[in-house]
Amino acid sequence: MKTSKSQQEQTRRNLIRTAVDLITEKGYDAATMKQIAREAGIGDATIYKYFPSKEKILLAYYELSIEITLEVAQETPGWEEFTLQEKLQRLVDALLEILLGDREFVEITRDIFGKSPLLMMRDNMPGQQTLKQEIISLLEEAEQRGDISPCDFKNLIGGLFGDYLFAVIAYWLKDDSEEFANTTQLVDMTLAILVMALKSGIVNKVSELASFMLRNQLSRIMQNGSGLLEMVKLVQNGLGRGLGDAR
């Protein structure tokens, strides 16, 4: 019997959920594709029609998480009235809320990706295109409303936001503050800096070289929590003074 697209999607999500639970319980190496298939109630060979490897299941988990994040954020009461910063903040919050229940699994995947960095190359990043288009749309809306200056780098910023999200996750995993207060503060300040930069028009003055350096250094910096909040505060204060002088 031919399965419908909705049935296939349900099976796909069931396999992802089963893999998350097994990998969390047994560890990445001990949880086999055969075990995942049997726990999910499908044939040993059928799982390969959905995922050719465990690595693809890991990527699918994040892709699904991004999809759900966008849905949850857009269903937030008052979403249409949110400012750009509030919408970006809600996206980050929604993703971390979704990942919270699987925090141990997320930490396992971080170690796997650390050993296989090619899995997280830009073209392979889960949910990258969907997320990129959403960020570009938000920037265009803010630009049309006059909330930010005209920006020639919306496409670049949309792509970098995926890198930013995964860097935030890395920081969050190391955050031992109460209710992840440091992560919340860091996200608030970094997004405020981004929006201030967009309002001031400084983004159009940033060279491609600076953007390249940002992408390559962002993950390393975010994972090294020491002194990061203090550094971000200095940048935020500097941009704030610059905007004040411009007015």
MODELLER restraints for C-alpha pairs under 7 A, 6 or more apart:
rsr = mdl.restraints
at = mdl.atoms
rsr.add(forms.Gaussian(group=physical.xy_distance, feature=features.Distance(at['CA:12:A'], at['CA:50:A']), mean=6.57, stdev=0.5))
rsr.add(forms.Gaussian(group=physical.xy_distance, feature=features.Distance(at['CA:14:A'], at['CA:40:A']), mean=6.45, stdev=0.5))
rsr.add(forms.Gaussian(group=physical.xy_distance, feature=features.Distance(at['CA:15:A'], at['CA:36:A']), mean=6.93, stdev=0.5))
rsr.add(forms.Gaussian(group=physical.xy_distance, feature=features.Distance(at['CA:15:A'], at['CA:40:A']), mean=5.87, stdev=0.5))
rsr.add(forms.Gaussian(group=physical.xy_distance, feature=features.Distance(at['CA:16:A'], at['CA:57:A']), mean=6.17, stdev=0.5))
rsr.add(forms.Gaussian(group=physical.xy_distance, feature=features.Distance(at['CA:16:A'], at['CA:61:A']), mean=6.15, stdev=0.5))
rsr.add(forms.Gaussian(group=physical.xy_distance, feature=features.Distance(at['CA:18:A'], at['CA:36:A']), mean=6.18, stdev=0.5))
rsr.add(forms.Gaussian(group=physical.xy_distance, feature=features.Distance(at['CA:18:A'], at['CA:39:A']), mean=6.72, stdev=0.5))
rsr.add(forms.Gaussian(group=physical.xy_distance, feature=features.Distance(at['CA:18:A'], at['CA:40:A']), mean=6.04, stdev=0.5))
rsr.add(forms.Gaussian(group=physical.xy_distance, feature=features.Distance(at['CA:19:A'], at['CA:36:A']), mean=5.67, stdev=0.5))
rsr.add(forms.Gaussian(group=physical.xy_distance, feature=features.Distance(at['CA:20:A'], at['CA:105:A']), mean=6.42, stdev=0.5))
rsr.add(forms.Gaussian(group=physical.xy_distance, feature=features.Distance(at['CA:22:A'], at['CA:31:A']), mean=6.01, stdev=0.5))
rsr.add(forms.Gaussian(group=physical.xy_distance, feature=features.Distance(at['CA:23:A'], at['CA:31:A']), mean=5.54, stdev=0.5))
rsr.add(forms.Gaussian(group=physical.xy_distance, feature=features.Distance(at['CA:24:A'], at['CA:104:A']), mean=6.52, stdev=0.5))
rsr.add(forms.Gaussian(group=physical.xy_distance, feature=features.Distance(at['CA:24:A'], at['CA:105:A']), mean=5.23, stdev=0.5))
rsr.add(forms.Gaussian(group=physical.xy_distance, feature=features.Distance(at['CA:33:A'], at['CA:54:A']), mean=6.79, stdev=0.5))
rsr.add(forms.Gaussian(group=physical.xy_distance, feature=features.Distance(at['CA:34:A'], at['CA:44:A']), mean=5.34, stdev=0.5))
rsr.add(forms.Gaussian(group=physical.xy_distance, feature=features.Distance(at['CA:37:A'], at['CA:43:A']), mean=6.21, stdev=0.5))
rsr.add(forms.Gaussian(group=physical.xy_distance, feature=features.Distance(at['CA:37:A'], at['CA:44:A']), mean=5.61, stdev=0.5))
rsr.add(forms.Gaussian(group=physical.xy_distance, feature=features.Distance(at['CA:37:A'], at['CA:47:A']), mean=5.81, stdev=0.5))
rsr.add(forms.Gaussian(group=physical.xy_distance, feature=features.Distance(at['CA:38:A'], at['CA:44:A']), mean=6.72, stdev=0.5))
rsr.add(forms.Gaussian(group=physical.xy_distance, feature=features.Distance(at['CA:51:A'], at['CA:57:A']), mean=6.25, stdev=0.5))
rsr.add(forms.Gaussian(group=physical.xy_distance, feature=features.Distance(at['CA:59:A'], at['CA:126:A']), mean=5.55, stdev=0.5))
rsr.add(forms.Gaussian(group=physical.xy_distance, feature=features.Distance(at['CA:60:A'], at['CA:126:A']), mean=6.72, stdev=0.5))
rsr.add(forms.Gaussian(group=physical.xy_distance, feature=features.Distance(at['CA:62:A'], at['CA:126:A']), mean=5.72, stdev=0.5))
rsr.add(forms.Gaussian(group=physical.xy_distance, feature=features.Distance(at['CA:63:A'], at['CA:126:A']), mean=4.43, stdev=0.5))
rsr.add(forms.Gaussian(group=physical.xy_distance, feature=features.Distance(at['CA:63:A'], at['CA:127:A']), mean=4.40, stdev=0.5))
rsr.add(forms.Gaussian(group=physical.xy_distance, feature=features.Distance(at['CA:65:A'], at['CA:95:A']), mean=6.89, stdev=0.5))
rsr.add(forms.Gaussian(group=physical.xy_distance, feature=features.Distance(at['CA:65:A'], at['CA:98:A']), mean=6.94, stdev=0.5))
rsr.add(forms.Gaussian(group=physical.xy_distance, feature=features.Distance(at['CA:66:A'], at['CA:95:A']), mean=6.92, stdev=0.5))
rsr.add(forms.Gaussian(group=physical.xy_distance, feature=features.Distance(at['CA:66:A'], at['CA:127:A']), mean=5.83, stdev=0.5))
rsr.add(forms.Gaussian(group=physical.xy_distance, feature=features.Distance(at['CA:69:A'], at['CA:91:A']), mean=6.46, stdev=0.5))
rsr.add(forms.Gaussian(group=physical.xy_distance, feature=features.Distance(at['CA:69:A'], at['CA:94:A']), mean=5.52, stdev=0.5))
rsr.add(forms.Gaussian(group=physical.xy_distance, feature=features.Distance(at['CA:69:A'], at['CA:95:A']), mean=5.30, stdev=0.5))
rsr.add(forms.Gaussian(group=physical.xy_distance, feature=features.Distance(at['CA:70:A'], at['CA:91:A']), mean=6.79, stdev=0.5))
rsr.add(forms.Gaussian(group=physical.xy_distance, feature=features.Distance(at['CA:72:A'], at['CA:94:A']), mean=6.82, stdev=0.5))
rsr.add(forms.Gaussian(group=physical.xy_distance, feature=features.Distance(at['CA:73:A'], at['CA:90:A']), mean=6.08, stdev=0.5))
rsr.add(forms.Gaussian(group=physical.xy_distance, feature=features.Distance(at['CA:73:A'], at['CA:91:A']), mean=5.80, stdev=0.5))
rsr.add(forms.Gaussian(group=physical.xy_distance, feature=features.Distance(at['CA:73:A'], at['CA:94:A']), mean=6.41, stdev=0.5))
rsr.add(forms.Gaussian(group=physical.xy_distance, feature=features.Distance(at['CA:84:A'], at['CA:138:A']), mean=6.77, stdev=0.5))
rsr.add(forms.Gaussian(group=physical.xy_distance, feature=features.Distance(at['CA:84:A'], at['CA:142:A']), mean=6.31, stdev=0.5))
rsr.add(forms.Gaussian(group=physical.xy_distance, feature=features.Distance(at['CA:85:A'], at['CA:191:A']), mean=6.34, stdev=0.5))
rsr.add(forms.Gaussian(group=physical.xy_distance, feature=features.Distance(at['CA:85:A'], at['CA:192:A']), mean=6.70, stdev=0.5))
rsr.add(forms.Gaussian(group=physical.xy_distance, feature=features.Distance(at['CA:85:A'], at['CA:195:A']), mean=6.41, stdev=0.5))
rsr.add(forms.Gaussian(group=physical.xy_distance, feature=features.Distance(at['CA:107:A'], at['CA:173:A']), mean=6.71, stdev=0.5))
rsr.add(forms.Gaussian(group=physical.xy_distance, feature=features.Distance(at['CA:113:A'], at['CA:119:A']), mean=6.35, stdev=0.5))
rsr.add(forms.Gaussian(group=physical.xy_distance, feature=features.Distance(at['CA:113:A'], at['CA:120:A']), mean=6.80, stdev=0.5))
rsr.add(forms.Gaussian(group=physical.xy_distance, feature=features.Distance(at['CA:128:A'], at['CA:162:A']), mean=6.12, stdev=0.5))
rsr.add(forms.Gaussian(group=physical.xy_distance, feature=features.Distance(at['CA:131:A'], at['CA:162:A']), mean=6.96, stdev=0.5))
rsr.add(forms.Gaussian(group=physical.xy_distance, feature=features.Distance(at['CA:132:A'], at['CA:158:A']), mean=4.39, stdev=0.5))
rsr.add(forms.Gaussian(group=physical.xy_distance, feature=features.Distance(at['CA:132:A'], at['CA:159:A']), mean=5.32, stdev=0.5))
rsr.add(forms.Gaussian(group=physical.xy_distance, feature=features.Distance(at['CA:133:A'], at['CA:158:A']), mean=6.83, stdev=0.5))
rsr.add(forms.Gaussian(group=physical.xy_distance, feature=features.Distance(at['CA:135:A'], at['CA:158:A']), mean=5.11, stdev=0.5))
rsr.add(forms.Gaussian(group=physical.xy_distance, feature=features.Distance(at['CA:136:A'], at['CA:154:A']), mean=5.66, stdev=0.5))
rsr.add(forms.Gaussian(group=physical.xy_distance, feature=features.Distance(at['CA:136:A'], at['CA:155:A']), mean=6.30, stdev=0.5))
rsr.add(forms.Gaussian(group=physical.xy_distance, feature=features.Distance(at['CA:136:A'], at['CA:158:A']), mean=5.41, stdev=0.5))
rsr.add(forms.Gaussian(group=physical.xy_distance, feature=features.Distance(at['CA:139:A'], at['CA:154:A']), mean=6.65, stdev=0.5))
rsr.add(forms.Gaussian(group=physical.xy_distance, feature=features.Distance(at['CA:142:A'], at['CA:148:A']), mean=5.97, stdev=0.5))
rsr.add(forms.Gaussian(group=physical.xy_distance, feature=features.Distance(at['CA:143:A'], at['CA:149:A']), mean=6.31, stdev=0.5))
rsr.add(forms.Gaussian(group=physical.xy_distance, feature=features.Distance(at['CA:143:A'], at['CA:150:A']), mean=6.03, stdev=0.5))
rsr.add(forms.Gaussian(group=physical.xy_distance, feature=features.Distance(at['CA:147:A'], at['CA:199:A']), mean=6.77, stdev=0.5))
rsr.add(forms.Gaussian(group=physical.xy_distance, feature=features.Distance(at['CA:148:A'], at['CA:198:A']), mean=5.42, stdev=0.5))
rsr.add(forms.Gaussian(group=physical.xy_distance, feature=features.Distance(at['CA:148:A'], at['CA:199:A']), mean=4.14, stdev=0.5))
rsr.add(forms.Gaussian(group=physical.xy_distance, feature=features.Distance(at['CA:149:A'], at['CA:198:A']), mean=6.03, stdev=0.5))
rsr.add(forms.Gaussian(group=physical.xy_distance, feature=features.Distance(at['CA:149:A'], at['CA:199:A']), mean=5.09, stdev=0.5))
rsr.add(forms.Gaussian(group=physical.xy_distance, feature=features.Distance(at['CA:149:A'], at['CA:200:A']), mean=6.53, stdev=0.5))
rsr.add(forms.Gaussian(group=physical.xy_distance, feature=features.Distance(at['CA:149:A'], at['CA:201:A']), mean=5.25, stdev=0.5))
rsr.add(forms.Gaussian(group=physical.xy_distance, feature=features.Distance(at['CA:151:A'], at['CA:203:A']), mean=6.99, stdev=0.5))
rsr.add(forms.Gaussian(group=physical.xy_distance, feature=features.Distance(at['CA:151:A'], at['CA:204:A']), mean=6.12, stdev=0.5))
rsr.add(forms.Gaussian(group=physical.xy_distance, feature=features.Distance(at['CA:152:A'], at['CA:204:A']), mean=6.15, stdev=0.5))
rsr.add(forms.Gaussian(group=physical.xy_distance, feature=features.Distance(at['CA:153:A'], at['CA:204:A']), mean=6.83, stdev=0.5))
rsr.add(forms.Gaussian(group=physical.xy_distance, feature=features.Distance(at['CA:160:A'], at['CA:215:A']), mean=6.86, stdev=0.5))
rsr.add(forms.Gaussian(group=physical.xy_distance, feature=features.Distance(at['CA:167:A'], at['CA:218:A']), mean=6.79, stdev=0.5))
rsr.add(forms.Gaussian(group=physical.xy_distance, feature=features.Distance(at['CA:167:A'], at['CA:219:A']), mean=4.76, stdev=0.5))
rsr.add(forms.Gaussian(group=physical.xy_distance, feature=features.Distance(at['CA:167:A'], at['CA:222:A']), mean=5.69, stdev=0.5))
rsr.add(forms.Gaussian(group=physical.xy_distance, feature=features.Distance(at['CA:168:A'], at['CA:222:A']), mean=6.63, stdev=0.5))
rsr.add(forms.Gaussian(group=physical.xy_distance, feature=features.Distance(at['CA:170:A'], at['CA:222:A']), mean=6.91, stdev=0.5))
rsr.add(forms.Gaussian(group=physical.xy_distance, feature=features.Distance(at['CA:170:A'], at['CA:223:A']), mean=5.65, stdev=0.5))
rsr.add(forms.Gaussian(group=physical.xy_distance, feature=features.Distance(at['CA:171:A'], at['CA:222:A']), mean=5.44, stdev=0.5))
rsr.add(forms.Gaussian(group=physical.xy_distance, feature=features.Distance(at['CA:171:A'], at['CA:223:A']), mean=4.98, stdev=0.5))
rsr.add(forms.Gaussian(group=physical.xy_distance, feature=features.Distance(at['CA:171:A'], at['CA:225:A']), mean=6.83, stdev=0.5))
rsr.add(forms.Gaussian(group=physical.xy_distance, feature=features.Distance(at['CA:172:A'], at['CA:183:A']), mean=5.78, stdev=0.5))
rsr.add(forms.Gaussian(group=physical.xy_distance, feature=features.Distance(at['CA:175:A'], at['CA:182:A']), mean=6.80, stdev=0.5))
rsr.add(forms.Gaussian(group=physical.xy_distance, feature=features.Distance(at['CA:175:A'], at['CA:183:A']), mean=6.76, stdev=0.5))
rsr.add(forms.Gaussian(group=physical.xy_distance, feature=features.Distance(at['CA:186:A'], at['CA:229:A']), mean=6.19, stdev=0.5))
rsr.add(forms.Gaussian(group=physical.xy_distance, feature=features.Distance(at['CA:189:A'], at['CA:232:A']), mean=6.81, stdev=0.5))
rsr.add(forms.Gaussian(group=physical.xy_distance, feature=features.Distance(at['CA:189:A'], at['CA:236:A']), mean=6.81, stdev=0.5))
rsr.add(forms.Gaussian(group=physical.xy_distance, feature=features.Distance(at['CA:190:A'], at['CA:232:A']), mean=6.81, stdev=0.5))
rsr.add(forms.Gaussian(group=physical.xy_distance, feature=features.Distance(at['CA:193:A'], at['CA:236:A']), mean=5.44, stdev=0.5))
rsr.add(forms.Gaussian(group=physical.xy_distance, feature=features.Distance(at['CA:196:A'], at['CA:239:A']), mean=6.81, stdev=0.5))
rsr.add(forms.Gaussian(group=physical.xy_distance, feature=features.Distance(at['CA:197:A'], at['CA:203:A']), mean=5.99, stdev=0.5))
rsr.add(forms.Gaussian(group=physical.xy_distance, feature=features.Distance(at['CA:200:A'], at['CA:243:A']), mean=6.42, stdev=0.5))
